[in-house]
Amino acid sequence: MITVAVTGLNATDNPAPGTGVIRSLREEMDCRVVGLAYDALDTAAYDSDLVDEVHLLPYPSAGQGAVLERLLQISERTPIDALIPTLDSELSNFVRLAPELERHGIRTLLPDLDALRMASKLELYNFCRRNGLRSPSTVVLQNQAQLGSLPFAFPIAIKGVFHGAEIAHSLDEAVLAYEKVRSRWGAPLLAQQYVGGEEYDVLMLGDHQGAPVGCVPMRKLGITDKGKAWAGVTVRDPRLHEESLEIFRALRWRGPLELEFVREERTGKYHLIEINPRFPAWCYLSVGAGQNLPATLARLVLGEDVAPLPEARAGVTFVRHAVDLICPLEHLERLVTMGSLIHNGGNLHAAHA
């Protein structure tokens, strides 16, 4: 049986993708799942139907050395065959660590650093201009004073480099939004011209050569106050599909990728507003659409030949809901004090780190 490690286990009102990735793997693969958490309160850590064991990782800011040391420590106890990172902030570390991880038998499928940089929020507007793609005008904000001299009118979106976004309809609102996002996610920030219209997301997957093997487009039906999709439906739109392929080819992307578009109400044209260099939280919808992209990624990571998947089914809907997980206090205590929690098989005390 193979062992797949997955990060991003928090499933609050701003859910990480790990839960959707693991549910997708469980649908199609006989595997042991190792959950990698950054906080003892990451909710999926306590769902024994999802994860067989959970281990705490040092935060990405601790550096590559600390992350590598911990991963090798975990893999010494439970050998990891494939690793699927799902959080923006950890990807650059894992891209740099990929060759060393592979030497220890831990395989990944990740973009290179150039592609990761081009897809970043800081570079997105320039990437789109170079490739003739529609994207709202964007300014990198090094300080709050720049809000008074933006080259576009309100409303605007104030965004963090990795997370956080607020819509502002005036300069006063922009100042408040700037401070709210900066206080939580740090600087620099971005100001992006607001485009009104329906929101669409496209989940894609590239193979080891950067060729697309899967594509699942979705229109958002319900959105949280943080702008996250809480309900959506798969769609079939040749124009959206072709524009997504154009972006993907320009990046020569390896692994999973989410493209976020707004279909402008006035013109009907798609504007690329964000690229997320990993699976989105709604990735389990790909299973319903006939393209299990997390399981397909795992097969690619493990060296299987994967042909391009059949076209995703349109008209498949997801609606997210929250559940309460009940577990003994001992489980939380073990994860906090020992750094590991074994649900299915193995000795809890053997996982002491």
Sequence and secondary structure as in RCSB ss.txt:
>XXXX:A:sequence
MITVAVTGLNATDNPAPGTGVIRSLREEMDCRVVGLAYDALDTAAYDSDLVDEVHLLPYPSAGQGAVLERLLQIS
ERTPIDALIPTLDSELSNFVRLAPELERHGIRTLLPDLDALRMASKLELYNFCRRNGLRSPSTVVLQNQAQLGSL
PFAFPIAIKGVFHGAEIAHSLDEAVLAYEKVRSRWGAPLLAQQYVGGEEYDVLMLGDHQGAPVGCVPMRKLGITD
KGKAWAGVTVRDPRLHEESLEIFRALRWRGPLELEFVREERTGKYHLIEINPRFPAWCYLSVGAGQNLPATLARL
VLGEDVAPLPEARAGVTFVRHAVDLICPLEHLERLVTMGSLIHNGGNLHAAHA
>XXXX:A:secstr
 EEEEEE    SSS  THHHHHHHHHHH  EEEEEEESSTT GGGG TTT SEEEE   GGG HHHHHHHHHHHH
HHS  SEEE   HHHHHHHHHHHHHHHHTT B     HHHHHHTSTTTHHHHHHHTT     EEEESSGGGGGG 
SS S EEEEESSS EEEESSHHHHHHHHHHHHHHH S EEEEE   EEEEEEEEEE TTS EEEEEEEEEEEE T
TS EEEEEE   HHHHHHHHHHHHHHT  EEEEEEEEEETTT  EEEEEEESS  TTTTHHHHTT  HHHHHHHH
HTT          SS EEE         HHHHHHHHHHSEEE SSS GGGG  
